Amino acid sequence: MKNICYIVGAGVNYGLDFAVGDGDFVIAADGGFDYLHKKGIAADLCIGDFDSISRRPTHGDVITLAKEKDYSDTFEAAQCGVDRGYELFHIYCGTGGRFDHTFSNIQVLGFLALNNKRGYLIGHDYVVTVIANSRISFDARARGFISVFSYSGTASGVCIQGLKYELDNRSLTSTLPLGLSNEFTGRDSTVAVNDGALLIVFPRECMGSVKPNFK
């Protein structure tokens, strides 16, 4: 099992239902510090311009960013996690507010995928991830709907196995939502892409069904 870099942002808090394990790393991205503090979870790193926070962290490892900057606090947090060698990222409190902020966090998932990492953006009752030239697999416990969209212009060599609607070496484009509302079937399942990137949305309750190997 890979160690996890947890990033907690300043979006809507739909619950921090994670337990920090040995070797995991917790980053508070700006207002995420308040959420972590209320939950009693210690942050290993606090980063942001701290414009959405009740008080500036006094934690020893604090990175203060300029208010006018090129990249979001969440992206900077993800970059810090990558720099520390993490490959698996769970991003909480990154949805539910402004849609442009949510979309920028989806772009963080794309950044991670294109750098051979895996990020999961955990919303109210759903999870978003991006895979690039890779795969994601679920065990038979997964239930509900799963949607698969092209994240690049054209994603080629798309294979879907074990879901209600399967594909074998097909192409998906970013202008045709062919992969909307597929379904888990109570079998092990896999979504893979050979050339390009896919954006995948599945129920939050299925996080425990995701198989750990993604390369």
C-alpha positions in Angstrom: 0.0 0.0 0.0 1.4 3.4 -1.0 1.6 6.2 1.6 -0.9 8.9 1.1 -0.5 12.7 0.9 -3.7 14.2 2.2 -4.5 17.8 1.1 -7.3 19.6 2.8 -8.5 22.8 1.1 -10.9 25.6 1.9 -13.9 24.4 0.0 -17.0 22.9 1.5 -16.2 20.3 4.2 -18.1 17.1 3.5 -16.3 15.2 6.2 -12.7 14.3 6.8 -13.2 10.5 7.1 -9.6 9.5 6.9 -7.1 8.0 9.4 -3.5 9.1 9.0 -1.2 6.2 8.8 2.6 5.9 9.4 4.3 7.5 6.5 1.3 9.6 5.4 1.6 13.4 5.0 -1.1 15.9 5.8 -1.1 19.4 4.1 -3.4 22.2 5.1 -4.1 24.3 2.0 -5.0 27.7 3.5 -8.5 27.4 5.1 -8.1 23.7 5.3 -6.1 24.4 8.5 -9.4 25.3 10.3 -11.0 22.1 9.2 -8.1 20.0 10.4 -7.9 21.8 13.7 -11.6 21.3 14.4 -11.2 17.6 13.6 -8.1 17.2 15.8 -5.9 16.2 12.9 -2.4 17.6 12.9 -1.1 19.2 9.7 2.5 18.3 8.7 2.6 21.4 6.5 0.5 24.5 6.1 0.6 26.4 2.8 -1.3 29.3 1.4 -1.8 33.0 1.4 -4.1 32.5 4.4 -6.9 34.7 3.1 -9.6 32.2 4.1 -8.5 31.2 7.6 -9.5 32.3 11.1 -5.9 32.7 12.2 -2.5 32.2 10.7 -1.0 28.8 11.7 1.8 28.9 14.2 2.8 25.4 13.1 6.6 25.1 12.5 6.3 24.1 8.9 4.4 27.0 7.2 4.8 28.2 3.6 3.3 31.7 3.0 2.3 32.4 -0.5 1.7 35.8 -2.1 -2.0 36.8 -2.5 -1.4 37.5 -6.2 0.1 34.3 -7.6 -0.1 32.1 -10.7 -1.2 28.9 -9.1 -3.8 27.9 -6.5 -3.1 26.9 -2.9 -4.2 23.3 -3.7 -1.8 23.1 -6.7 1.1 24.4 -4.6 0.2 21.9 -1.9 0.2 19.1 -4.5 3.6 20.2 -5.8 5.0 20.1 -2.3 3.7 16.5 -1.9 5.3 15.5 -5.2 8.6 17.1 -4.1 8.5 15.0 -1.0 8.1 11.8 -3.1 4.4 11.0 -2.7 2.6 9.4 -5.6 -0.9 9.0 -4.1 -3.0 12.1 -3.2 -6.4 12.4 -1.5 -7.8 15.9 -1.8 -10.6 16.9 0.6 -12.6 20.2 0.8 -11.9 21.0 -2.8 -15.4 21.1 -4.1 -18.8 22.6 -3.3 -17.9 26.2 -3.5 -17.1 28.2 -6.6 -17.2 26.0 -9.7 -14.0 27.5 -11.1 -12.2 26.5 -7.9 -13.5 23.0 -8.2 -12.4 22.9 -11.9 -9.0 24.1 -11.0 -8.7 21.2 -8.5 -9.7 18.8 -11.3 -6.8 20.3 -13.2 -4.6 19.4 -10.3 -5.7 15.8 -10.8 -4.6 16.1 -14.4 -1.2 17.5 -13.4 -0.7 14.6 -11.0 -1.8 12.0 -13.6 0.6 13.4 -16.3 3.4 13.1 -13.8 2.7 9.4 -13.1 0.9 10.1 -9.8 -2.7 9.5 -8.8 -5.0 12.1 -7.2 -8.6 11.7 -5.9 -10.8 14.7 -5.4 -13.3 13.7 -2.7 -16.6 15.5 -2.9 -20.0 15.2 -1.0 -21.0 11.8 -2.4 -18.6 11.4 -5.3 -14.9 11.1 -6.2 -13.2 12.5 -9.2 -9.9 11.1 -10.5 -7.8 11.4 -13.7 -5.8 8.6 -15.2 -3.2 9.1 -18.0 -1.8 6.2 -20.0 -2.8 4.1 -17.0 -5.7 2.2 -15.4 -8.0 2.2 -12.4 -9.4 -1.0 -11.0 -12.2 -1.7 -8.5 -13.0 -4.9 -6.6 -16.5 -6.5 -6.6 -17.8 -4.5 -3.7 -18.1 -1.3 -5.8 -21.7 -0.3 -6.4 -23.5 2.6 -8.2 -22.8 4.7 -11.3 -19.4 5.5 -12.7 -18.8 7.9 -15.6 -15.7 8.0 -17.9 -14.9 11.1 -19.9 -11.9 12.0 -22.2 -9.7 14.5 -20.3 -7.4 15.0 -23.3 -8.7 15.9 -26.8 -8.9 12.2 -27.8 -8.2 9.3 -25.5 -7.3 6.2 -27.5 -7.1 2.6 -26.6 -9.8 2.8 -24.0 -10.8 -0.5 -22.4 -13.6 -1.0 -19.9 -14.1 -4.4 -18.4 -16.5 -5.6 -15.7 -18.9 -2.7 -15.9 -22.4 -2.8 -17.4 -21.2 -1.3 -20.6 -17.8 -2.5 -21.8 -15.4 -1.1 -24.4 -12.5 -2.7 -26.2 -9.8 -0.5 -27.6 -12.1 2.4 -28.4 -11.5 6.1 -28.6 -13.3 8.8 -26.5 -13.3 12.5 -27.3 -13.7 15.5 -25.0 -16.8 16.7 -27.0 -18.9 13.5 -26.8 -20.0 12.2 -23.4 -20.2 8.6 -24.4 -19.0 7.3 -21.0 -21.8 8.9 -18.9 -23.6 6.8 -16.3 -21.9 3.4 -16.6 -22.6 1.0 -13.7 -20.8 -1.4 -11.4 -22.1 -4.9 -11.7 -20.8 -6.7 -8.6 -17.7 -7.9 -10.4 -14.1 -6.7 -10.4 -13.8 -3.9 -13.0 -11.1 -1.9 -14.8 -11.0 1.3 -16.8 -7.8 1.7 -18.8 -6.5 4.1 -21.5 -3.4 3.4 -23.6 -2.9 6.9 -25.1 -4.4 10.0 -23.4 -6.2 10.8 -20.2 -9.6 10.0 -18.8 -11.6 11.8 -16.1 -13.5 9.3 -14.0 -16.4 10.0 -11.5 -17.6 7.4 -9.1 -19.4 7.2 -5.7 -17.5 8.2 -2.6 -18.5 5.0 -0.9 -16.5 3.1 -3.5 -13.1 4.5 -2.4 -12.5 1.4 -0.3 -13.0 -0.7 -3.5 -10.3 1.0 -5.5 -7.4 -1.5 -6.0 -4.1 0.1 -4.8 -1.9 -0.5 -7.9 -2.3 2.1 -10.6 0.8 1.8 -12.8 
